[in-house]
Amino acid sequence: MGQYPSVRVKEKTVLDVTCGSRMFWFNKNDTRALFVDNRSVDTMLCDGRRLAVSPDMEVDFRKLPFPDCSWPLVVFDPPHLLRAGSRGWLVKKYGRLDPNWRGDLRRGFSECFRVLKPLGTLVFKWNEDQIALKDVIKLAPHPPLFGNRMQRKSKTVWMVFQKPEG
């Protein structure tokens, strides 16, 4: 973490491990959160809107550089696309999964739980457009507590997990 001297990690209480353009955040610069992603992007989408992915730190969600049990709240909204053009707006906006998506998501869940404090909360967001939620949930080391499905048409699901105490 020495390469990010301006980021005051110890003052943060929320870790967003796949922040992207921070679309669902009410305050995209919330000072309680550390926003990390594996990429930085600044481009125009086909409809003329600007897309900016500017994490506080460039970090791979499969290998988080934080100590065990260091975060009370982690947000995990990984890419959900397998089939999408490499230069299309969907990939620019959301990223794309590798063919080894099961291993990547399993490692992502494992890392999120590793850095969570005991009884810490993991908020997970998934879109079932190309991969069913039931196939993704199997990759988590612990079952979700609860969640909700957005409008059936959007195929987006939010879930909350809690790390066990021991």
Secondary structure, 3 states (H helix, E strand, C coil): CCCCCCCCHHHCCEEECCCCCCCCCCCCCCCCEEEEECCCEEEECCCCCEEEECCCEECCCCCCCCCCCCEEEEEECCCCCCCCCCCCHHHHHHCCCCCCHHHHHHHHHHHHHHHEEEEEEEEEEEECCCCCHHHHHCCCCCCCCEEEECCCCCCEEEEEEECCCC
